[in-house]
């Protein structure tokens, strides 16, 4: 279990590279949210912005992501709706 981040509440997950990060279920993402993934400390410091969220099935969502540094739009990531995904919080904390 990741250590707590000072001043945060809610679930945390541990990413390889950045360490403990705030997380929320994939089904709670909305357009404009910024995700992060493993090894995001160096090459993906800008994160990925959600440009579209679609309900892939009853239990899965598909997140369409754009890399904030390069602007590249990637094919959708199909994730189970209850899977925890790391994100950049609006207050700038991990």
N, C-alpha and C positions, 0 to 999 in steps of 0.2 A: 504494500500500500504506500503510495507516495506521501511524502511529508506535506503538511499543510503550508499554504502560502499565506503569509501575514496579510490580514485584512480581507481575505476571501471567504466565501461560503459556497457550498455546492460541491458537486463532484469534481475530482481531480483525476487525471491520468498521467502516467509517466511516459514522456516521449524520449527516444534516444537522441541525445544532443541537447535540446533545451531543458530537459528534466521535467519536473511536475508542472502541469498546465491545467487551467480551468477547462472543463468539458461539459458538453450537454448532449442529449440524445440526437441522433441524426434527424429524427422527425421534427425537431424544434427549430431547425435552421430555416432561415428565410433569406430572400434575395438581399444582398448587401452585407451579410455576415462574412467574416474573414476566418477561414480555417487554417490550421497548421498541422504538419505531419512530421514524422521522424526526420531527424537531421536538419530541421528547419533553422538551426542556429546560424548557419553560414550561407548556404546557397538559396534558401527560401525565406530569408528574413522578412520579406514583404508579405508572405502568406498567399493564400488563394481566396479570392472573393467568389461567393456563391452568386451565379448569374441566373440560375433557374433551379427550381426544386419541383420534381415531378413524383407522383405516387406510382412507383413501378409495379407494385402489387399490394395485397392487403397487409403484408408485413415488411415490405421493402420500399425505400425511397431512392431516387437517383438525384445526385447533386451534380450540377454542371458548374465547373470551376474555371476561373480565369486567374492566371498567375499575375500578381500585382507588379512584379518587376519587368517581365518581358511582354505581358499582354496576351500571351498564348492562351487560347481557350481549349481545354482538354475534353475528351469524351467523358460522358457522365460516369461518376463513381456510384455503383449500386451498393447500398449499405442497408443492413437490417435496421429497421426504424428505431430500435432501442439501443443500438450501438453508440457508445460514448465517443464523441469526436472532439478533439481539442480545438479551441478557437481563441482569437484575440478579443478580449472584452472591450466594451466601449470606453472604459476608463483607462485603457492602455496596459492594464496588468495582464500577466500571463494567466 
